[in-house]
């Protein structure tokens, strides 16, 4: 009980404005969760094969990758709250267009709406971390990152429970389309929550956050300009940025083969329908949320090296075990094993998210933080775009899921190695700056 009280007190330090922002983020994430839990199965039931559904989803990632960098550049030295408002309006509206397009089989409309959905979803994912690091007290920043990451899991819990209740939990099935409509309607609650976010944003950088960039302040004074980019080449430390992003690139490429299509794997291989998969997703999201909230304490106790590499090694092992259930899918208990491996793997892999975010943002320094947030979003979505296209080709060639998913396992294992090297480089910089 004392531990729970301590945990609650640590998150209470975040402040009401940041908490309201994260709550609004969670409501928009409801739609994102529904895309993973419900939408692809709805595609399949509407007559779209899995490879065609993957092709439509790829446009969503294309929208993110093309706009993430411009959004990151725009965000530097500007107010970010208007971007949240734009996303809170457009993401639900575009989601309704996607539903209508699927029902009417308007392929071009689905592709266009998916693309712009990715564009406006960028307005949250790219700027939420810079907003937090600008406006949250330094002593509560780890908790804010963890809670922001947990917002996606909290959204998955709500979405999964709703999908289960509305498809079997109450003894009737309203269908995937209507489940999506209910979730989209709920996401509109993000708008009133944004009214509680402090409009007096801290646009300037905080001096105590400036790490590993001793000559930037002096060069800025010589030019007589504020921290606004005049040149992509001159105003960012590209060697540091590339070093920080490379592990993310490796893992994102691998994740693109698996994460967007887990629902199709369960539905196609193990014949798990929306109601049961939603329940699996809910249990998984609860565990992801609980472990994500423990991240700050884990970091304080074990540090980046043990926390990040340890959790990822176990997660990769579980992913491989999950993938190979296709080899014995005809056995009655194969679906149960797949669910156990998946539920165990997701929390361990996801809890590294806030840890790696804090590591990367500290490593690159303040002048690179908006651009690193934008590029991270672009890398994830860009990698998922190309991986989705390759996934489509492989499924059209009748490659089994297990072969595709094992590519993810290999890429994740390589990513762990590169994260370990990044942690070592970060610790070396910390030691140099403290001497």
Number of C-alpha atoms within 10 A of each C-alpha: 6 7 8 9 9 11 16 12 11 17 19 14 16 23 14 13 18 22 21 19 23 26 21 27 27 27 26 30 25 26 28 21 24 25 19 19 30 26 25 27 24 21 22 17 11 13 12 16 16 20 23 18 21 25 18 22 25 27 25 25 29 22 25 30 26 17 21 30 23 13 22 24 18 16 22 22 16 13 16 21 20 12 19 24 18 15 24 26 16 16 27 22 16 21 22 17 17 22 21 15 17 19 13 12 15 12 13 11 16 23 19 17 25 24 22 22 25 26 24 23 25 30 27 23 20 27 26 23 23 25 21 22 23 18 22 22 15 16 11 18 21 26 25 29 27 25 25 25 25 26 24 23 28 26 28 30 26 22 31 29 20 21 31 23 19 20 22 15 15 9 8 10 16 12 16 24 17 15 21 25 17 16 23 23 15 16 23 18 16 24 19 13 18 23 14 15 18 15 13 9 14 18 17 13 17 13 9 8 15 16 17 16 12 9 8 16 14 10 11 14 11 9 8 9 11 11 17 15 16 9 8 11 9 9 15 18 15 15 9 14 20 14 18 26 20 17 22 22 21 22 24 24 25 26 23 27 27 26 15 20 25 18 24 27 21 20 18 15 19 22 14 18 16 25 24 19 23 28 21 21 28 26 17 23 28 20 20 27 24 15 18 28 24 15 22 22 14 17 16 10 11 11 14 23 16 14 19 26 20 14 18 23 16 14 24 23 15 22 23 19 20 24 22 17 23 21 13 12 16 12 11 10 12 19 21 12 15 23 20 16 20 21 22 20 24 20 22 23 20 21 26 22 18 24 22 20 19 17 18 25 22 18 24 26 18 24 22 20 23 25 26 28 25 27 26 25 23 25 25 21 28 26 26 29 26 17 22 29 22 18 25 21 16 16 18 13 10 10 13 14 24 19 13 18 25 21 17 25 24 15 19 27 19 15 23 22 13 21 26 17 16 22 21 14 15 19 15 11 14 15 10 10 10 6 5
